[in-house]
Structure formats: structure tokens, C-alpha cells
Amino acid sequence: MGDIHDDKKYISGTIDLSSAVWQRAAGSAELAGPHLEIAFVQDGYVAMRSSEHPVDDQTLIFTPSEWEAFVLGAKDGEFDVM
């Protein structure tokens, strides 16, 4: 298998996350520990980070089609733990 290539690296530095409105899953405030947070940012991109380390260089950026595939997979149970 070849090396993994981040074909969105070029966009990571151009999206301004300073005004991003970060969201957590409903009900997560009652849970201890770090949480995943997402923000819908410019041009339909979605940013994801850990609340434990909320620094820009550790934020993942998803294209609109990647995010749609993720949401559809989650709704379909693709990520359910057996």
C-alpha cells in the first residue's frame, strides 16, 4: 500500500477557523473527558477537532462530499460497535 496523501492540505491553511462556531453532540456536556467538535465553515467544508487539543494545526477538514458520505454512513450504522 502506498503512502497516504492528504489532497486537502492546500485548503487547511486557507480556511479561517477563528470565527468558527464549534458544536458538540447533544447531551455530551454531561459526559466527562474530551469531545469531538465540528464546525461548518466556508464553501461547505466541515472542520473537526478534539476539545482536548483545539489547535488549528490538529483540525481535520472535510469536503462537502466527504462529510455527506460520513453522515450517510453513520445513519446506515456503518460505524456502530458490535
PyMOL Python script that loads the backbone (N, CA, C, O; Angstrom):
from pymol import cmd

cmd.read_pdbstr("""\
ATOM      1  N   MET A   1       0.840  -1.175   0.000  1.00  0.00           N
ATOM      2  CA  MET A   1       0.000   0.000   0.000  1.00  0.00           C
ATOM      3  C   MET A   1       0.883   1.235   0.000  1.00  0.00           C
ATOM      4  O   MET A   1       1.897   1.275   0.696  1.00  0.00           O
ATOM      5  N   GLY A   2       0.508   2.234  -0.770  1.00  0.00           N
ATOM      6  CA  GLY A   2       1.303   3.451  -0.865  1.00  0.00           C
ATOM      7  C   GLY A   2       1.098   4.385   0.311  1.00  0.00           C
ATOM      8  O   GLY A   2       0.264   4.140   1.182  1.00  0.00           O
ATOM      9  N   ASP A   3       1.863   5.447   0.322  1.00  0.00           N
ATOM     10  CA  ASP A   3       1.733   6.442   1.373  1.00  0.00           C
ATOM     11  C   ASP A   3       0.373   7.124   1.296  1.00  0.00           C
ATOM     12  O   ASP A   3      -0.184   7.291   0.211  1.00  0.00           O
ATOM     13  N   ILE A   4      -0.152   7.513   2.440  1.00  0.00           N
ATOM     14  CA  ILE A   4      -1.400   8.259   2.488  1.00  0.00           C
ATOM     15  C   ILE A   4      -1.100   9.702   2.098  1.00  0.00           C
ATOM     16  O   ILE A   4      -0.143  10.302   2.587  1.00  0.00           O
ATOM     17  N   HIS A   5      -1.914  10.241   1.226  1.00  0.00           N
ATOM     18  CA  HIS A   5      -1.710  11.598   0.737  1.00  0.00           C
ATOM     19  C   HIS A   5      -2.922  12.450   1.088  1.00  0.00           C
ATOM     20  O   HIS A   5      -4.047  12.103   0.727  1.00  0.00           O
ATOM     21  N   ASP A   6      -2.708  13.557   1.784  1.00  0.00           N
ATOM     22  CA  ASP A   6      -3.794  14.482   2.125  1.00  0.00           C
ATOM     23  C   ASP A   6      -3.965  15.452   0.973  1.00  0.00           C
ATOM     24  O   ASP A   6      -3.207  16.413   0.838  1.00  0.00           O
ATOM     25  N   ASP A   7      -4.976  15.194   0.135  1.00  0.00           N
ATOM     26  CA  ASP A   7      -5.164  16.051  -1.023  1.00  0.00           C
ATOM     27  C   ASP A   7      -5.862  17.367  -0.666  1.00  0.00           C
ATOM     28  O   ASP A   7      -6.106  18.189  -1.549  1.00  0.00           O
ATOM     29  N   LYS A   8      -6.187  17.579   0.611  1.00  0.00           N
ATOM     30  CA  LYS A   8      -6.801  18.831   1.037  1.00  0.00           C
ATOM     31  C   LYS A   8      -5.834  19.692   1.848  1.00  0.00           C
ATOM     32  O   LYS A   8      -6.232  20.722   2.392  1.00  0.00           O
ATOM     33  N   LYS A   9      -4.595  19.289   1.931  1.00  0.00           N
ATOM     34  CA  LYS A   9      -3.634  20.047   2.719  1.00  0.00           C
ATOM     35  C   LYS A   9      -3.572  21.501   2.248  1.00  0.00           C
ATOM     36  O   LYS A   9      -3.365  22.406   3.056  1.00  0.00           O
ATOM     37  N   TYR A  10      -3.747  21.721   0.976  1.00  0.00           N
ATOM     38  CA  TYR A  10      -3.694  23.077   0.435  1.00  0.00           C
ATOM     39  C   TYR A  10      -4.819  23.951   1.000  1.00  0.00           C
ATOM     40  O   TYR A  10      -4.643  25.163   1.127  1.00  0.00           O
ATOM     41  N   ILE A  11      -5.944  23.375   1.334  1.00  0.00           N
ATOM     42  CA  ILE A  11      -7.074  24.156   1.826  1.00  0.00           C
ATOM     43  C   ILE A  11      -6.977  24.396   3.331  1.00  0.00           C
ATOM     44  O   ILE A  11      -7.532  25.377   3.827  1.00  0.00           O
ATOM     45  N   SER A  12      -6.289  23.530   4.065  1.00  0.00           N
ATOM     46  CA  SER A  12      -6.225  23.638   5.528  1.00  0.00           C
ATOM     47  C   SER A  12      -5.718  25.001   5.987  1.00  0.00           C
ATOM     48  O   SER A  12      -6.236  25.550   6.960  1.00  0.00           O
ATOM     49  N   GLY A  13      -4.746  25.542   5.328  1.00  0.00           N
ATOM     50  CA  GLY A  13      -4.184  26.828   5.727  1.00  0.00           C
ATOM     51  C   GLY A  13      -4.966  28.020   5.231  1.00  0.00           C
ATOM     52  O   GLY A  13      -4.677  29.147   5.631  1.00  0.00           O
ATOM     53  N   THR A  14      -5.954  27.809   4.368  1.00  0.00           N
ATOM     54  CA  THR A  14      -6.683  28.939   3.808  1.00  0.00           C
ATOM     55  C   THR A  14      -8.048  29.148   4.450  1.00  0.00           C
ATOM     56  O   THR A  14      -8.660  30.198   4.255  1.00  0.00           O
ATOM     57  N   ILE A  15      -8.531  28.191   5.198  1.00  0.00           N
ATOM     58  CA  ILE A  15      -9.826  28.329   5.857  1.00  0.00           C
ATOM     59  C   ILE A  15      -9.624  29.018   7.194  1.00  0.00           C
ATOM     60  O   ILE A  15      -8.842  28.565   8.030  1.00  0.00           O
ATOM     61  N   ASP A  16     -10.342  30.123   7.386  1.00  0.00           N
ATOM     62  CA  ASP A  16     -10.243  30.885   8.624  1.00  0.00           C
ATOM     63  C   ASP A  16     -11.138  30.242   9.675  1.00  0.00           C
ATOM     64  O   ASP A  16     -12.364  30.287   9.570  1.00  0.00           O
ATOM     65  N   LEU A  17     -10.522  29.647  10.683  1.00  0.00           N
ATOM     66  CA  LEU A  17     -11.271  28.980  11.745  1.00  0.00           C
ATOM     67  C   LEU A  17     -11.483  29.882  12.964  1.00  0.00           C
ATOM     68  O   LEU A  17     -12.091  29.454  13.946  1.00  0.00           O
ATOM     69  N   SER A  18     -10.995  31.110  12.915  1.00  0.00           N
ATOM     70  CA  SER A  18     -11.085  31.990  14.086  1.00  0.00           C
ATOM     71  C   SER A  18     -12.525  32.353  14.427  1.00  0.00           C
ATOM     72  O   SER A  18     -12.824  32.631  15.589  1.00  0.00           O
ATOM     73  N   SER A  19     -13.413  32.358  13.456  1.00  0.00           N
ATOM     74  CA  SER A  19     -14.809  32.688  13.739  1.00  0.00           C
ATOM     75  C   SER A  19     -15.720  31.454  13.656  1.00  0.00           C
ATOM     76  O   SER A  19     -16.944  31.583  13.624  1.00  0.00           O
ATOM     77  N   ALA A  20     -15.119  30.272  13.623  1.00  0.00           N
ATOM     78  CA  ALA A  20     -15.905  29.037  13.534  1.00  0.00           C
ATOM     79  C   ALA A  20     -16.755  28.868  14.793  1.00  0.00           C
ATOM     80  O   ALA A  20     -16.317  29.165  15.905  1.00  0.00           O
ATOM     81  N   VAL A  21     -17.963  28.392  14.592  1.00  0.00           N
ATOM     82  CA  VAL A  21     -18.862  28.091  15.707  1.00  0.00           C
ATOM     83  C   VAL A  21     -18.806  26.585  15.914  1.00  0.00           C
ATOM     84  O   VAL A  21     -19.386  25.818  15.146  1.00  0.00           O
ATOM     85  N   TRP A  22     -18.097  26.170  16.967  1.00  0.00           N
ATOM     86  CA  TRP A  22     -17.870  24.753  17.232  1.00  0.00           C
ATOM     87  C   TRP A  22     -19.067  24.146  17.949  1.00  0.00           C
ATOM     88  O   TRP A  22     -19.632  24.757  18.855  1.00  0.00           O
ATOM     89  N   GLN A  23     -19.448  22.945  17.541  1.00  0.00           N
ATOM     90  CA  GLN A  23     -20.605  22.252  18.098  1.00  0.00           C
ATOM     91  C   GLN A  23     -20.192  20.875  18.599  1.00  0.00           C
ATOM     92  O   GLN A  23     -19.300  20.228  18.050  1.00  0.00           O
ATOM     93  N   ARG A  24     -20.870  20.450  19.659  1.00  0.00           N
ATOM     94  CA  ARG A  24     -20.701  19.095  20.186  1.00  0.00           C
ATOM     95  C   ARG A  24     -22.028  18.372  20.065  1.00  0.00           C
ATOM     96  O   ARG A  24     -23.074  18.998  19.894  1.00  0.00           O
ATOM     97  N   ALA A  25     -21.982  17.071  20.154  1.00  0.00           N
ATOM     98  CA  ALA A  25     -23.210  16.275  20.106  1.00  0.00           C
ATOM     99  C   ALA A  25     -24.107  16.646  21.273  1.00  0.00           C
ATOM    100  O   ALA A  25     -23.630  16.938  22.370  1.00  0.00           O
ATOM    101  N   ALA A  26     -25.407  16.631  21.028  1.00  0.00           N
ATOM    102  CA  ALA A  26     -26.378  16.912  22.087  1.00  0.00           C
ATOM    103  C   ALA A  26     -26.173  15.920  23.224  1.00  0.00           C
ATOM    104  O   ALA A  26     -25.994  14.725  22.988  1.00  0.00           O
ATOM    105  N   GLY A  27     -26.199  16.412  24.447  1.00  0.00           N
ATOM    106  CA  GLY A  27     -26.037  15.555  25.615  1.00  0.00           C
ATOM    107  C   GLY A  27     -24.593  15.306  26.008  1.00  0.00           C
ATOM    108  O   GLY A  27     -24.343  14.676  27.036  1.00  0.00           O
ATOM    109  N   SER A  28     -23.634  15.780  25.223  1.00  0.00           N
ATOM    110  CA  SER A  28     -22.232  15.493  25.542  1.00  0.00           C
ATOM    111  C   SER A  28     -21.713  16.304  26.721  1.00  0.00           C
ATOM    112  O   SER A  28     -20.683  15.959  27.300  1.00  0.00           O
ATOM    113  N   ALA A  29     -22.407  17.376  27.085  1.00  0.00           N
ATOM    114  CA  ALA A  29     -21.962  18.200  28.211  1.00  0.00           C
ATOM    115  C   ALA A  29     -21.968  17.415  29.523  1.00  0.00           C
ATOM    116  O   ALA A  29     -21.211  17.724  30.443  1.00  0.00           O
ATOM    117  N   GLU A  30     -22.825  16.402  29.600  1.00  0.00           N
ATOM    118  CA  GLU A  30     -22.903  15.602  30.814  1.00  0.00           C
ATOM    119  C   GLU A  30     -21.778  14.577  30.917  1.00  0.00           C
ATOM    120  O   GLU A  30     -21.563  14.001  31.983  1.00  0.00           O
ATOM    121  N   LEU A  31     -21.070  14.347  29.839  1.00  0.00           N
ATOM    122  CA  LEU A  31     -20.011  13.335  29.812  1.00  0.00           C
ATOM    123  C   LEU A  31     -18.662  13.972  30.112  1.00  0.00           C
ATOM    124  O   LEU A  31     -18.355  15.061  29.627  1.00  0.00           O
ATOM    125  N   ALA A  32     -17.864  13.285  30.912  1.00  0.00           N
ATOM    126  CA  ALA A  32     -16.528  13.777  31.239  1.00  0.00           C
ATOM    127  C   ALA A  32     -15.564  13.450  30.111  1.00  0.00           C
ATOM    128  O   ALA A  32     -15.802  12.537  29.320  1.00  0.00           O
ATOM    129  N   GLY A  33     -14.482  14.197  30.043  1.00  0.00           N
ATOM    130  CA  GLY A  33     -13.433  13.923  29.071  1.00  0.00           C
ATOM    131  C   GLY A  33     -13.568  14.726  27.799  1.00  0.00           C
ATOM    132  O   GLY A  33     -14.495  15.522  27.647  1.00  0.00           O
ATOM    133  N   PRO A  34     -12.636  14.513  26.884  1.00  0.00           N
ATOM    134  CA  PRO A  34     -12.642  15.274  25.629  1.00  0.00           C
ATOM    135  C   PRO A  34     -13.800  14.866  24.710  1.00  0.00           C
ATOM    136  O   PRO A  34     -14.318  13.753  24.800  1.00  0.00           O
ATOM    137  N   HIS A  35     -14.181  15.759  23.854  1.00  0.00           N
ATOM    138  CA  HIS A  35     -15.267  15.536  22.906  1.00  0.00           C
ATOM    139  C   HIS A  35     -14.814  15.924  21.506  1.00  0.00           C
ATOM    140  O   HIS A  35     -13.917  16.751  21.340  1.00  0.00           O
ATOM    141  N   LEU A  36     -15.440  15.324  20.505  1.00  0.00           N
ATOM    142  CA  LEU A  36     -15.253  15.789  19.138  1.00  0.00           C
ATOM    143  C   LEU A  36     -16.143  16.991  18.929  1.00  0.00           C
ATOM    144  O   LEU A  36     -17.287  17.022  19.383  1.00  0.00           O
ATOM    145  N   GLU A  37     -15.608  17.981  18.237  1.00  0.00           N
ATOM    146  CA  GLU A  37     -16.363  19.176  17.915  1.00  0.00           C
ATOM    147  C   GLU A  37     -16.302  19.379  16.410  1.00  0.00           C
ATOM    148  O   GLU A  37     -15.284  19.098  15.778  1.00  0.00           O
ATOM    149  N   ILE A  38     -17.395  19.870  15.842  1.00  0.00           N
ATOM    150  CA  ILE A  38     -17.403  20.173  14.416  1.00  0.00           C
ATOM    151  C   ILE A  38     -17.842  21.609  14.209  1.00  0.00           C
ATOM    152  O   ILE A  38     -18.513  22.201  15.054  1.00  0.00           O
ATOM    153  N   ALA A  39     -17.450  22.157  13.069  1.00  0.00           N
ATOM    154  CA  ALA A  39     -17.886  23.497  12.669  1.00  0.00           C
ATOM    155  C   ALA A  39     -18.088  23.483  11.157  1.00  0.00           C
ATOM    156  O   ALA A  39     -17.260  22.960  10.411  1.00  0.00           O
ATOM    157  N   PHE A  40     -19.182  24.056  10.727  1.00  0.00           N
ATOM    158  CA  PHE A  40     -19.439  24.225   9.304  1.00  0.00           C
ATOM    159  C   PHE A  40     -18.782  25.534   8.897  1.00  0.00           C
ATOM    160  O   PHE A  40     -19.150  26.602   9.387  1.00  0.00           O
ATOM    161  N   VAL A  41     -17.811  25.445   8.001  1.00  0.00           N
ATOM    162  CA  VAL A  41     -17.014  26.618   7.635  1.00  0.00           C
ATOM    163  C   VAL A  41     -17.237  26.959   6.164  1.00  0.00           C
ATOM    164  O   VAL A  41     -18.142  26.419   5.529  1.00  0.00           O
ATOM    165  N   GLN A  42     -16.440  27.823   5.642  1.00  0.00           N
ATOM    166  CA  GLN A  42     -16.643  28.376   4.296  1.00  0.00           C
ATOM    167  C   GLN A  42     -16.735  27.328   3.193  1.00  0.00           C
ATOM    168  O   GLN A  42     -16.114  26.266   3.255  1.00  0.00           O
ATOM    169  N   ASP A  43     -17.521  27.662   2.197  1.00  0.00           N
ATOM    170  CA  ASP A  43     -17.657  26.858   0.972  1.00  0.00           C
ATOM    171  C   ASP A  43     -18.127  25.431   1.226  1.00  0.00           C
ATOM    172  O   ASP A  43     -17.826  24.538   0.434  1.00  0.00           O
ATOM    173  N   GLY A  44     -18.855  25.198   2.308  1.00  0.00           N
ATOM    174  CA  GLY A  44     -19.394  23.874   2.582  1.00  0.00           C
ATOM    175  C   GLY A  44     -18.438  22.911   3.255  1.00  0.00           C
ATOM    176  O   GLY A  44     -18.806  21.765   3.514  1.00  0.00           O
ATOM    177  N   TYR A  45     -17.223  23.340   3.545  1.00  0.00           N
ATOM    178  CA  TYR A  45     -16.270  22.476   4.234  1.00  0.00           C
ATOM    179  C   TYR A  45     -16.685  22.321   5.696  1.00  0.00           C
ATOM    180  O   TYR A  45     -17.351  23.189   6.260  1.00  0.00           O
ATOM    181  N   VAL A  46     -16.281  21.204   6.299  1.00  0.00           N
ATOM    182  CA  VAL A  46     -16.573  20.942   7.696  1.00  0.00           C
ATOM    183  C   VAL A  46     -15.248  20.695   8.407  1.00  0.00           C
ATOM    184  O   VAL A  46     -14.411  19.924   7.936  1.00  0.00           O
ATOM    185  N   ALA A  47     -15.069  21.357   9.543  1.00  0.00           N
ATOM    186  CA  ALA A  47     -13.860  21.184  10.347  1.00  0.00           C
ATOM    187  C   ALA A  47     -14.200  20.320  11.558  1.00  0.00           C
ATOM    188  O   ALA A  47     -15.294  20.424  12.113  1.00  0.00           O
ATOM    189  N   MET A  48     -13.266  19.474  11.964  1.00  0.00           N
ATOM    190  CA  MET A  48     -13.457  18.617  13.143  1.00  0.00           C
ATOM    191  C   MET A  48     -12.190  18.675  13.997  1.00  0.00           C
ATOM    192  O   MET A  48     -11.070  18.635  13.487  1.00  0.00           O
ATOM    193  N   ARG A  49     -12.401  18.770  15.298  1.00  0.00           N
ATOM    194  CA  ARG A  49     -11.262  18.820  16.225  1.00  0.00           C
ATOM    195  C   ARG A  49     -11.635  18.134  17.533  1.00  0.00           C
ATOM    196  O   ARG A  49     -12.797  17.801  17.768  1.00  0.00           O
ATOM    197  N   SER A  50     -10.631  17.930  18.377  1.00  0.00           N
ATOM    198  CA  SER A  50     -10.839  17.411  19.724  1.00  0.00           C
ATOM    199  C   SER A  50     -10.914  18.597  20.671  1.00  0.00           C
ATOM    200  O   SER A  50     -10.113  19.526  20.567  1.00  0.00           O
ATOM    201  N   SER A  51     -11.865  18.574  21.590  1.00  0.00           N
ATOM    202  CA  SER A  51     -11.956  19.656  22.578  1.00  0.00           C
ATOM    203  C   SER A  51     -10.747  19.657  23.509  1.00  0.00           C
ATOM    204  O   SER A  51     -10.451  20.664  24.154  1.00  0.00           O
ATOM    205  N   GLU A  52     -10.058  18.534  23.574  1.00  0.00           N
ATOM    206  CA  GLU A  52      -8.880  18.430  24.427  1.00  0.00           C
ATOM    207  C   GLU A  52      -7.686  19.192  23.847  1.00  0.00           C
ATOM    208  O   GLU A  52      -6.874  19.739  24.594  1.00  0.00           O
ATOM    209  N   HIS A  53      -7.581  19.226  22.526  1.00  0.00           N
ATOM    210  CA  HIS A  53      -6.473  19.907  21.837  1.00  0.00           C
ATOM    211  C   HIS A  53      -7.030  20.756  20.699  1.00  0.00           C
ATOM    212  O   HIS A  53      -6.854  20.401  19.533  1.00  0.00           O
ATOM    213  N   PRO A  54      -7.697  21.867  21.005  1.00  0.00           N
ATOM    214  CA  PRO A  54      -8.361  22.643  19.960  1.00  0.00           C
ATOM    215  C   PRO A  54      -7.443  23.631  19.237  1.00  0.00           C
ATOM    216  O   PRO A  54      -7.714  24.832  19.207  1.00  0.00           O
ATOM    217  N   VAL A  55      -6.364  23.119  18.659  1.00  0.00           N
ATOM    218  CA  VAL A  55      -5.452  23.987  17.907  1.00  0.00           C
ATOM    219  C   VAL A  55      -5.645  23.747  16.416  1.00  0.00           C
ATOM    220  O   VAL A  55      -5.926  22.627  15.990  1.00  0.00           O
ATOM    221  N   ASP A  56      -5.492  24.807  15.628  1.00  0.00           N
ATOM    222  CA  ASP A  56      -5.786  24.736  14.200  1.00  0.00           C
ATOM    223  C   ASP A  56      -4.991  23.683  13.445  1.00  0.00           C
ATOM    224  O   ASP A  56      -5.513  23.075  12.510  1.00  0.00           O
ATOM    225  N   ASP A  57      -3.734  23.452  13.831  1.00  0.00           N
ATOM    226  CA  ASP A  57      -2.926  22.501  13.054  1.00  0.00           C
ATOM    227  C   ASP A  57      -3.306  21.044  13.331  1.00  0.00           C
ATOM    228  O   ASP A  57      -2.778  20.138  12.688  1.00  0.00           O
ATOM    229  N   GLN A  58      -4.215  20.810  14.280  1.00  0.00           N
ATOM    230  CA  GLN A  58      -4.703  19.456  14.540  1.00  0.00           C
ATOM    231  C   GLN A  58      -6.175  19.314  14.160  1.00  0.00           C
ATOM    232  O   GLN A  58      -6.840  18.368  14.580  1.00  0.00           O
ATOM    233  N   THR A  59      -6.675  20.247  13.371  1.00  0.00           N
ATOM    234  CA  THR A  59      -8.065  20.228  12.931  1.00  0.00           C
ATOM    235  C   THR A  59      -8.155  19.524  11.589  1.00  0.00           C
ATOM    236  O   THR A  59      -7.381  19.810  10.676  1.00  0.00           O
ATOM    237  N   LEU A  60      -9.101  18.605  11.476  1.00  0.00           N
ATOM    238  CA  LEU A  60      -9.337  17.912  10.215  1.00  0.00           C
ATOM    239  C   LEU A  60     -10.339  18.712   9.394  1.00  0.00           C
ATOM    240  O   LEU A  60     -11.285  19.287   9.933  1.00  0.00           O
ATOM    241  N   ILE A  61     -10.122  18.742   8.093  1.00  0.00           N
ATOM    242  CA  ILE A  61     -11.026  19.442   7.177  1.00  0.00           C
ATOM    243  C   ILE A  61     -11.638  18.410   6.242  1.00  0.00           C
ATOM    244  O   ILE A  61     -10.924  17.602   5.647  1.00  0.00           O
ATOM    245  N   PHE A  62     -12.969  18.438   6.113  1.00  0.00           N
ATOM    246  CA  PHE A  62     -13.686  17.529   5.226  1.00  0.00           C
ATOM    247  C   PHE A  62     -14.352  18.314   4.109  1.00  0.00           C
ATOM    248  O   PHE A  62     -14.912  19.385   4.343  1.00  0.00           O
ATOM    249  N   THR A  63     -14.292  17.787   2.904  1.00  0.00           N
ATOM    250  CA  THR A  63     -15.019  18.387   1.792  1.00  0.00           C
ATOM    251  C   THR A  63     -16.502  18.126   2.004  1.00  0.00           C
ATOM    252  O   THR A  63     -16.865  17.246   2.784  1.00  0.00           O
ATOM    253  N   PRO A  64     -17.361  18.869   1.328  1.00  0.00           N
ATOM    254  CA  PRO A  64     -18.797  18.603   1.465  1.00  0.00           C
ATOM    255  C   PRO A  64     -19.169  17.160   1.110  1.00  0.00           C
ATOM    256  O   PRO A  64     -20.011  16.566   1.784  1.00  0.00           O
ATOM    257  N   SER A  65     -18.568  16.589   0.080  1.00  0.00           N
ATOM    258  CA  SER A  65     -18.909  15.211  -0.298  1.00  0.00           C
ATOM    259  C   SER A  65     -18.388  14.201   0.714  1.00  0.00           C
ATOM    260  O   SER A  65     -19.043  13.186   0.954  1.00  0.00           O
ATOM    261  N   GLU A  66     -17.233  14.448   1.312  1.00  0.00           N
ATOM    262  CA  GLU A  66     -16.726  13.560   2.362  1.00  0.00           C
ATOM    263  C   GLU A  66     -17.642  13.598   3.577  1.00  0.00           C
ATOM    264  O   GLU A  66     -17.938  12.561   4.172  1.00  0.00           O
ATOM    265  N   TRP A  67     -18.090  14.796   3.944  1.00  0.00           N
ATOM    266  CA  TRP A  67     -18.970  14.925   5.104  1.00  0.00           C
ATOM    267  C   TRP A  67     -20.296  14.217   4.850  1.00  0.00           C
ATOM    268  O   TRP A  67     -20.819  13.535   5.731  1.00  0.00           O
ATOM    269  N   GLU A  68     -20.837  14.380   3.646  1.00  0.00           N
ATOM    270  CA  GLU A  68     -22.091  13.712   3.302  1.00  0.00           C
ATOM    271  C   GLU A  68     -21.940  12.193   3.388  1.00  0.00           C
ATOM    272  O   GLU A  68     -22.827  11.510   3.901  1.00  0.00           O
ATOM    273  N   ALA A  69     -20.819  11.664   2.887  1.00  0.00           N
ATOM    274  CA  ALA A  69     -20.571  10.223   2.951  1.00  0.00           C
ATOM    275  C   ALA A  69     -20.465   9.761   4.398  1.00  0.00           C
ATOM    276  O   ALA A  69     -20.971   8.693   4.741  1.00  0.00           O
ATOM    277  N   PHE A  70     -19.818  10.544   5.248  1.00  0.00           N
ATOM    278  CA  PHE A  70     -19.699  10.207   6.668  1.00  0.00           C
ATOM    279  C   PHE A  70     -21.072  10.167   7.332  1.00  0.00           C
ATOM    280  O   PHE A  70     -21.394   9.203   8.027  1.00  0.00           O
ATOM    281  N   VAL A  71     -21.880  11.199   7.126  1.00  0.00           N
ATOM    282  CA  VAL A  71     -23.201  11.275   7.750  1.00  0.00           C
ATOM    283  C   VAL A  71     -24.084  10.123   7.278  1.00  0.00           C
ATOM    284  O   VAL A  71     -24.770   9.494   8.084  1.00  0.00           O
ATOM    285  N   LEU A  72     -24.068   9.846   5.969  1.00  0.00           N
ATOM    286  CA  LEU A  72     -24.866   8.737   5.445  1.00  0.00           C
ATOM    287  C   LEU A  72     -24.395   7.406   6.029  1.00  0.00           C
ATOM    288  O   LEU A  72     -25.219   6.552   6.354  1.00  0.00           O
ATOM    289  N   GLY A  73     -23.091   7.221   6.167  1.00  0.00           N
ATOM    290  CA  GLY A  73     -22.543   6.002   6.760  1.00  0.00           C
ATOM    291  C   GLY A  73     -22.959   5.847   8.216  1.00  0.00           C
ATOM    292  O   GLY A  73     -23.289   4.748   8.662  1.00  0.00           O
ATOM    293  N   ALA A  74     -22.939   6.964   8.960  1.00  0.00           N
ATOM    294  CA  ALA A  74     -23.358   6.918  10.362  1.00  0.00           C
ATOM    295  C   ALA A  74     -24.839   6.564  10.476  1.00  0.00           C
ATOM    296  O   ALA A  74     -25.229   5.759  11.322  1.00  0.00           O
ATOM    297  N   LYS A  75     -25.657   7.167   9.623  1.00  0.00           N
ATOM    298  CA  LYS A  75     -27.092   6.864   9.639  1.00  0.00           C
ATOM    299  C   LYS A  75     -27.364   5.406   9.277  1.00  0.00           C
ATOM    300  O   LYS A  75     -28.331   4.806   9.747  1.00  0.00           O
ATOM    301  N   ASP A  76     -26.505   4.854   8.445  1.00  0.00           N
ATOM    302  CA  ASP A  76     -26.666   3.465   7.990  1.00  0.00           C
ATOM    303  C   ASP A  76     -26.080   2.447   8.974  1.00  0.00           C
ATOM    304  O   ASP A  76     -26.209   1.241   8.762  1.00  0.00           O
ATOM    305  N   GLY A  77     -25.432   2.924  10.054  1.00  0.00           N
ATOM    306  CA  GLY A  77     -24.855   2.040  11.057  1.00  0.00           C
ATOM    307  C   GLY A  77     -23.471   1.556  10.723  1.00  0.00           C
ATOM    308  O   GLY A  77     -22.979   0.620  11.354  1.00  0.00           O
ATOM    309  N   GLU A  78     -22.828   2.163   9.751  1.00  0.00           N
ATOM    310  CA  GLU A  78     -21.509   1.717   9.308  1.00  0.00           C
ATOM    311  C   GLU A  78     -20.455   1.773  10.419  1.00  0.00           C
ATOM    312  O   GLU A  78     -19.492   1.007  10.394  1.00  0.00           O
ATOM    313  N   PHE A  79     -20.626   2.661  11.377  1.00  0.00           N
ATOM    314  CA  PHE A  79     -19.621   2.843  12.420  1.00  0.00           C
ATOM    315  C   PHE A  79     -20.060   2.296  13.766  1.00  0.00           C
ATOM    316  O   PHE A  79     -19.380   2.510  14.770  1.00  0.00           O
ATOM    317  N   ASP A  80     -21.174   1.599  13.803  1.00  0.00           N
ATOM    318  CA  ASP A  80     -21.662   1.020  15.058  1.00  0.00           C
ATOM    319  C   ASP A  80     -20.675  -0.027  15.584  1.00  0.00           C
ATOM    320  O   ASP A  80     -20.100  -0.800  14.818  1.00  0.00           O
ATOM    321  N   VAL A  81     -20.496  -0.032  16.875  1.00  0.00           N
ATOM    322  CA  VAL A  81     -19.626  -1.017  17.526  1.00  0.00           C
ATOM    323  C   VAL A  81     -20.469  -2.253  17.804  1.00  0.00           C
ATOM    324  O   VAL A  81     -21.557  -2.166  18.374  1.00  0.00           O
ATOM    325  N   MET A  82     -19.957  -3.388  17.399  1.00  0.00           N
ATOM    326  CA  MET A  82     -20.711  -4.635  17.584  1.00  0.00           C
ATOM    327  C   MET A  82     -20.419  -5.241  18.927  1.00  0.00           C
ATOM    328  O   MET A  82     -20.963  -6.294  19.260  1.00  0.00           O
TER     329      MET A  82
END
""", "prot")
cmd.dss("prot")
cmd.show_as("cartoon", "prot")
cmd.util.cbc("prot")
cmd.orient("prot")
